[in-house]
């Protein structure tokens, strides 16, 4: 059950990053929406980076974060 929850969290992280990227890339979106999406994306990426650097982060969670970041980079 814990593995299923971690897989869902990893998918949600990747989906959140991709959502912000879509808004940023949408030329028809309002400038304010694109700016807000860029700021939120930056905050999310910084938070994930801090989690990766933290010694308290579990190895399986660290692996899930890396997977989410890889999916984001491939887009």
Kinemage of the C-alpha trace (Angstrom):
@kinemage 1
@onewidth
@group {chain A} dominant
@subgroup {mainchain}
@vectorlist {calphas} color= white
{ca unk a 1} P 0.000 0.000 0.000
{ca unk a 2} L 2.826 2.423 0.801
{ca unk a 3} L 4.377 1.783 -2.620
{ca unk a 4} L 1.063 2.636 -4.277
{ca unk a 5} L 0.848 5.912 -2.343
{ca unk a 6} L 4.438 6.821 -3.242
{ca unk a 7} L 3.753 6.095 -6.901
{ca unk a 8} L 0.706 8.362 -6.760
{ca unk a 9} L 2.708 11.138 -5.103
{ca unk a 10} L 5.429 10.851 -7.726
{ca unk a 11} L 2.846 11.050 -10.496
{ca unk a 12} L 1.241 14.072 -8.856
{ca unk a 13} L 4.601 15.847 -8.569
{ca unk a 14} L 5.361 15.254 -12.228
{ca unk a 15} L 1.850 16.348 -13.239
{ca unk a 16} L 2.148 19.532 -11.179
{ca unk a 17} L 5.430 20.452 -12.826
{ca unk a 18} L 3.995 19.725 -16.266
{ca unk a 19} L 0.911 21.845 -15.525
{ca unk a 20} L 3.090 24.867 -14.785
{ca unk a 21} L 5.165 24.250 -17.910
{ca unk a 22} L 2.022 24.138 -20.086
{ca unk a 23} L 0.823 27.462 -18.710
{ca unk a 24} L 4.236 29.047 -19.221
{ca unk a 25} L 4.406 27.796 -22.816
{ca unk a 26} L 0.833 28.867 -23.659
{ca unk a 27} L 1.182 32.033 -25.732
{ca unk a 28} L -2.549 32.741 -25.397
{ca unk a 29} L -2.415 32.796 -21.579
{ca unk a 30} L -2.397 36.102 -19.774
{ca unk a 31} L 1.015 37.431 -18.823
{ca unk a 32} L 0.056 37.431 -15.131
{ca unk a 33} L -0.920 33.737 -15.281
{ca unk a 34} L 2.334 32.855 -17.016
{ca unk a 35} L 4.345 34.808 -14.438
{ca unk a 36} L 2.517 33.124 -11.545
{ca unk a 37} L 3.123 29.710 -13.105
{ca unk a 38} L 6.825 30.492 -13.494
{ca unk a 39} L 7.079 31.557 -9.857
{ca unk a 40} L 5.254 28.450 -8.639
{ca unk a 41} L 7.419 26.203 -10.818
{ca unk a 42} L 10.540 27.799 -9.381
{ca unk a 43} L 9.274 27.288 -5.820
{ca unk a 44} L 8.426 23.652 -6.506
{ca unk a 45} L 11.824 22.961 -8.026
{ca unk a 46} L 13.612 24.619 -5.095
{ca unk a 47} L 11.550 22.627 -2.613
{ca unk a 48} L 12.340 19.378 -4.412
{ca unk a 49} L 16.028 20.285 -4.472
{ca unk a 50} L 15.986 20.909 -0.723
{ca unk a 51} L 14.322 17.562 -0.152
{ca unk a 52} L 17.012 15.832 -2.204
{ca unk a 53} L 19.774 17.484 -0.191
{ca unk a 54} L 18.191 16.778 3.175
{ca unk a 55} L 19.723 13.843 5.068
{ca unk a 56} L 16.293 13.150 6.594
{ca unk a 57} L 14.721 12.302 3.230
{ca unk a 58} L 14.083 8.588 2.848
{ca unk a 59} L 15.944 6.890 -0.021
{ca unk a 60} L 12.728 5.726 -1.704
{ca unk a 61} L 11.302 9.245 -1.551
{ca unk a 62} L 14.561 10.627 -2.951
{ca unk a 63} L 14.264 8.173 -5.859
{ca unk a 64} L 10.668 9.271 -6.522
{ca unk a 65} L 11.678 12.935 -6.548
{ca unk a 66} L 14.478 12.225 -9.016
{ca unk a 67} L 12.027 10.341 -11.251
{ca unk a 68} L 9.591 13.279 -11.193
{ca unk a 69} L 12.381 15.699 -12.094
{ca unk a 70} L 13.501 13.474 -14.950
{ca unk a 71} L 9.969 13.412 -16.374
{ca unk a 72} L 9.880 17.200 -16.120
{ca unk a 73} L 13.229 17.582 -17.917
{ca unk a 74} L 12.147 15.313 -20.770
{ca unk a 75} L 9.234 17.591 -21.625
